[in-house]
Amino acid sequence: MANTVIQTTMEEIKKMKQHYQPYLSEKTPPGSVFFAKKNSCVITAYKSGKVLFQGARNEEEASQWGKPASKQAKHSSSPKVSGNPLPDNISSLSIIGSDEVGKGDYFGPLIVVAAYVKSDQIPLVKELGVKDSKDLTDPQIVKIAKDLLTFLPYSLLKLDNPKYNKLQASGMTQGKMTAILHNQVHHYLLEKILPEKPDAILVDQFAQAPVYYKHLKGQKVIQKERVYFSTKAEGIHLAVAAASIIARYAFIRAFEGLSKQAGFTIPKGAGAKVDHAAARLIQEKGIHALNKFTKLHFANTEKAKKLARM
């Protein structure tokens, strides 16, 4: 069986586990962190930091996370850039940054946001507390986002669960949905800020540039001019961090709405609490309610059905 191996960090493996949540198997090989099967590609992550991709499209799947172990740089924890090399002064430029939230959450929508931070706004944005959203609590995100929304140009697209499930059932992958949404928010924001033009567009890399553009084949408008891709982009330019905060604020609001509709608090993530919440939803509102609230292809659906004794 054809295979590709990459060497990475445990931090990155945790992100990968969340990304592959819909495809995880309960049975894991000895010494592994997780075992997943996405379409015809089998992904096994080990405690040593090695991740093995086997089967069809193994190279393409692995390319989202890094280069094969034999070709990797020594410092795998540093940001990984694909496509054009980043400008040396990118952190001080006027940038449109984009990021997404919701890919690894069973409940709730997929949200993608692009935000425009001009070079002379960087000190203000930093003063407001903008930084990597993973280092912020929900109350902090809400406060900072409300401040940003008063002056920062942005574009937000939300793919609600019924539309997400329809696209997924038609054969569209989550990666393709995400790429299309990024491309669209770039286009909408570029139009919004005319006649201004950003120095660059920076995408928080969820797929390497060739894979990203492959997903966009057939789209009427594809933004390619001065578009850059990097992992850990929130630490490269505050525009990406700002986009992430606005996206997470919208995600929090979406969960508040879902909780109100459900009549109980809807949890984030894709763990055991989520399984029990989904089972409760089935018991109280019927199996068809899952289409409105959840990403049906996640493994949580079958777990919830078992808990609800269906």
N, C-alpha and C positions, 0 to 999 in steps of 0.2 A: 504494500500500500504506500503510495506517495506520501511524503510527509515533510513538514518544515518545523524547525525548532527555533524559538527565540529565547533569549535570556533577559529577564526583567526583574523588577523589584516586587516585594510583597504588597506594597502600596498599589502598584499597577495591577497586580493580580486581583486585588480586592475590587478594583474598578471593572476588571474584565468579568469577574464573577457576577457583578451586578448587571453588566451589559448582557451576559448570556443567561440571565435568570430564567427567561422563558424556556430555555432549552436544557436546563440542568437535570442531571439524573441523581436519584437518591443514593445510588450505589457509586462509590468512588474507589479507584485503585489504591493500593497501599502507598502511603507517602504523598498522596495528591491533596490539593486544596479543593478542586472541583473537577467534575467531568461533565461535558456537555456535548450534545449532538445537534448541530444546526444544519438542516437539510442533509447533505451527504458528507459533511465535514465533522470530524470528531475532534474536540478540543479537550486536552488534559493539562491542567496546571499543577505543578509540583512545588512542594515546600522549598525545594532548592532554588526556585526562581525560574526554572525552565518551564516553557509552555510548548506542548507538542500539538501540532495541527496535522491531522491525517485525513486522507481521502480526497474527494473531488474539491477543487478550488481551494486547496490548503494554502497555496501561496498567496492567493488574493485575500483570504481571511486573515492570515498572519500579517499581511502588509498593513492592516489597520493598526497594528500594535508595535511594529518595529521590524528591524532587519533580522535575517537568520543569525543565529548565535555566532557563527564563525565570522560574520562580517560586521557585527555590532561594535560600536565604540565602547571603550572601557567604562565610561560613566553613563550607564543606562538610565540613571535617575534624572538626567538632564533632559530638557525639552527635545522632542523629536520633530524635525521639520521635514515636510515633503513638498514637492513642487519647487518653486523658485526660492532661493536662499533669502532669509529675512534681511532687510536693510539694516545696517549697523546701528542706525539711530532710530529704529522703529518705535522705541518707547517714548520718544519725544515728538513724534509726528501727529498729524491730525488723522485719526483713524476711525473707520467703521469696524467695530468688533462684533462677532456673533457667537452665540452659545445656545444650547438647548437644555431642557429639563424634562423628565418624565419617561425616559427610555426604559429605565429599570424598575419603574413603579407599576404594579398591577392595576391599581385604581388610578383614575385621572387621565388627563389629556397629555399629548406630546406638545410642548410649547417651544418655539424658537424665537429668539429676539436678536435684533441688530441694533446697536446704539452708536451714535456718532459723538466722539469726544475730540474737540479741536485742541491743538497744542496749547493754546493759552487758557484752556479750561482744566488742564491736568492738575494744577495745584488745588483748584476748588474741589474737583471730584475727589482728590485724595483727602482733602480736609473734611469732606462729608463722611469719610470712613470707608470709601470704596476699596475693597481688596478681594482676595479669593473668597467667593461666597461659601465655600466649605468651612471657612474659619469663622462664620457668622451664625448667630442663632436666628430663629424665625422672627422674633421681635426686632432684632437689629436689621434684618433684611427689609422688613416692612417699613421701618423708620427711614432707612437710607433710600429705598425705592421711591417713597413718597416725595422725598427731597429732589431726587433725580428727575422725576416725572414733571416737575415744574419748569424745567428749562432744557432738558437734554432731548435732542431729536432721536426718535427710535421707531422701530417697526416691530410689531408682534404678530405672530400667527399661532393660532391654537387649533390643533387637530383633536377634536373631541372624539370620545370613544366609539360612537356608532360609525363615524366616517373612517376612523382608524381601522376598525374591525372589517369594514367593507373592503378597504384597500388591501388589507392583509389577506383576506379570504380570496381576493382576486389574484394573489401571487406577488404583490408588491412587498418587498422586504422593509423592515424598519429602517435599515440604512438608507434605502432609496427615498423613503418618506422624509427622513431627516435632511438628506442632501437637497431635495426639492424645496423644502421649507427654508433652508439657509439661503439658497439661491434667490428665492422669492423675496425674503426680507431685505436682502441686499438691494434688489431691484427697486422695491418700494421706497426704501430709505434714500437711495440715490436720487430718486425723483423728488422726494420730499425736501431735500436740502438744496436742490438747484437754485441758483446757478453755481453754488459752491461744489467743489469736488474734493473728496478726501485724498490724502496722500497714498492711502492703501486701504485694503480690506483684509482683516485678520480673522480667520476662522479657528475656533478651538477644535483642533483636529480630532474627529471621530472616525475618519477614514483617510487614507493617503490620497493625495491629489488625483492620481490616475483613476482610482476607484470612485472618488467623488464625481469626477466629470463623466465617468461611465454611467453612473446613476442618472445623470442629467440629460442623457441622449434623448432627443425628441422634444425637449422643452423649447418653447418659442424664444425665450430670452435666456442666455447663459452668461453670467458675469464671470469674465476671465481676466479683465485688465487689472493689474496690480492686486491680485488676490493671493494671499499667503496662508499657509496652513502650519500650525504647530500645536503639539500637545502642551499642556500647562500654559496656555496662552493668556490666562487670567493674570499670570505673573509677568507677562511680557508687555502688555499694554492695558491701561485701566479701562479702555473702551470695551474689552472683552469681559472684564470683571463687572462693569456696569451693566452690560447686556445680561450677564448671568444673574445678577441681583434682581433686575426687572423681571426676568423669566421666572425666577423662584418666587417672587412676590405674586405674580399672576398664578403660579402653581398653588401657592398657599390659599389664594382667594378661590381657586377652583375647588380645592378640597373642602373649604368652608361651605361652598354651594352644594357639593355632593353630600356632605354630612347632613345638611339641612334637609335635602331630599330623602336621604335614607332614614333619618330620624335618630341617628347615632353617629358617633365620631368615626370617620373613615380614616384608617391608618395609611401612612406612606410606606414605600418599600415593597418587598415581595416575600416577606417571611411568614412565620407561623401566625402572627397576629392578623395578617392580611387574609390568610386562609379562613380563620374563624369569622372574620368580618364578612367575607364573601358568603360563607355558609349561612350566616345570620340573614344576609340580604336575600338569599334563595328562599329561606324558610318564611320570611316575612313578606316578600314581594314577588316571589316566583323566579324560576330559572331565567326567564327572559329579561329580567332586570339587569343581569350581568352585562348585556350588550351596551347598556347606557352608562354603566359605571366602570367597566373594566376592559383590559386588553385580553380578549378571550383566548388567544393562542398561548398565553403564559401557562406554565404547569400548575399554577394556583387554581385554575378552573376545575381540573379533575380532583385536586385535593379538597376543594370546597364542596364539590358534589358528594364526595365520600363522607365528609363531616356532616353534611346535611342529610345523609342517608338516602341519597337518590339512586 
